[in-house]
Amino acid sequence: MTRALALILPAVLGLVGCGGALRTKGNEVRSKNWVAAHCTIALSHSEPLITEWPDSVKLETLLTESLGKKDSTAIAVAFTGCELRILDECRPKADYDWHKTSVRRDTLEIQDANALYSKIPIGAEGLEGTLKRTGRLTVMTTTTGQVKMLGSIDLAAISKNPSCDAATHIVTSVTMGALKTIAVSHGRTDGLLTTETLREAGIEAECNRAASDMLAPGCQSPLQVYLVPIPRSRPATTPDGGSL
């Protein structure tokens, strides 16, 4: 080995992090092990925020269509911590009803990857690049109440239903309202703050119009889901026969 190579090799090896991810100053790459660990932690929480979840519109449609109807069906999902998937094939009987609360406004500030995966694990992977580029994400929510399941549901029967083999949880309640997610960054030359709207759902002003017996049409975006796990003697399965 030449002297030059002997000097360079340790420096190159120092750039390689655990899990095989190459790490360079100012450009850290998350290893699969790092992401998996954070998603496992998120899986232990049964009330995840879904402000950045692509399927929130589908959930909104299912909930609004079921309100006021009898003999409706519960919403079953496959939840893995950083991913949430609605299962159309699993539809146990259950009804949901609207419960209004006082209007509440909250602001969530996120400035690093640990906070991102901890507070908004569903959609975190898609937001990490923007967070790295801008330095801060701000999620502003306005809530008006919850859509809640009426009565109880037979979870044991669901676990024995072949159509629900992939289901891990049942949605028992959903907080509804309006939201806006923005990225905040400092100007490189002038230091002034600039903002970039990443996602907006619902209209905050409409939330004041939510009635006690019905959702406000412009303030019914799902913001947070409350899940109850389905007890199983074996892990839930994916459509291709794998386990979750």
ABEGO torsion letter per residue (X at the ends): XBAAAAAAAAAAAAABBBGGBBBBBGBBBBBAAAAAAAAAAAAABABBBAAABAAAAAAAAAAAAABGBBGBBBBBBBBAGABBBBBAABBBBBBBBBBBBBBBBBBBBBABAAAAAAABABGAAAAAAAAAAAGBBBBBBBBAEBBBBBEBBBAAAAAABAAAAABABBBABBBBEBBBBBBBBBBAAAGBBBBBBABBBEBAAAAAABBAABBBAABABBABBBBBBBBBABBBBBAAGBBX
